[in-house]
Amino acid sequence: SHSLSGPITTHNPDGTTTVTPNGRETRRCPQFLREDIYIRHKGHCAYCNTLIPLQYAHIDHLIPWSKGGTTTPRNLVLSCSKCNYRKGTKTV
């Protein structure tokens, strides 16, 4: 089961901490989280393993936002545009 609800504590680069009740406040991925996801995937698409420059990388919701997915690290992966558009609103 994909249970991604519950409070999320984010330690921001500026030293502040943000507590998000359930990760559903925003679909947009903050820049520091984009960079963390990029580093976690070593710059490679999670689906086809293509190396992607950061400026062209997409951050994809494994469980789509439209289906209740959250903008939290465990629901986000790095994706090339081709794979992201192909996946669309399907759940991985």
N, C-alpha and C positions, 0 to 999 in steps of 0.2 A: 504494500500500500504506500502511496505517496503522501504522507502527512507532513506538510510544510508549514502548518500554522503554529501559533505561539509567538511570544515576544522575541524580537531579534535585537540584540545589543550590538551596535556598530561603534568601533573606536575610530574616530575620524583622524585624519593626518594632522589636524590643527590641535589635537589633544583633547577635544571635546568628545563626549559620548552621546550617541543618539539611541533611544529605545523606540523601536517601531513595533506597535502592538502585534501586527501579523504579516508584515511585508507587503501589504496591499495598498499602501498609501500612494505609491508611484510606480509606473511601469518603467520609467527611465532609470537607467543604471548610472549612478554617480561616477565621475571620472576615476576616483581612486579605486573603486570597485572594478571598473573596466580594466584598469591596469593590473589589479590583483588576479583577475580571471585570465588575462593575457599571460601573465607570468606562470600561473598554475598550469596552463596548457602549453607553455613554452613556445607560444606564437603559432601553434598548429591548430587547424580546424578539428573539432572533436568528432566530426563525422567522416571526413575524407583525408585528414592528416596533412593537408596542404599548409605550407608555411605562409602566414598572412602578415603583412606590415600592420602595425598597430592602427594606423590611420584608416585602414580598409577593413579592419576586423569588425564583425558583428557580434553582439552579445545576445545569445539566444536563451529563451526560457524553455527548459526541458518540458515542464508542464506549462503550456501556453497561458499567458496572462488572461486571454479570453475564456479560459476554462478554469480559472481560479488559481493559477500559478502565481508564485510570489517573486519579487525582485530581491532574492536572497542568494548568497553564495552557493548554497547547495542546489539551487534550481537554475543556475546560470552556467552556460558553457560558451566557449569561443567557437565561432562559426565563420566560414567564408560566406560571401553573399549568395553564391550559387546554392550551397547546402541550406542556408537559412530560408531562402525563398522557396526551395523545393519542399522543405519540411512544413512551412506554413503554420497552420494551427493544429497540426497533428502532435500527439503526445509521444515522446520517445519511450 
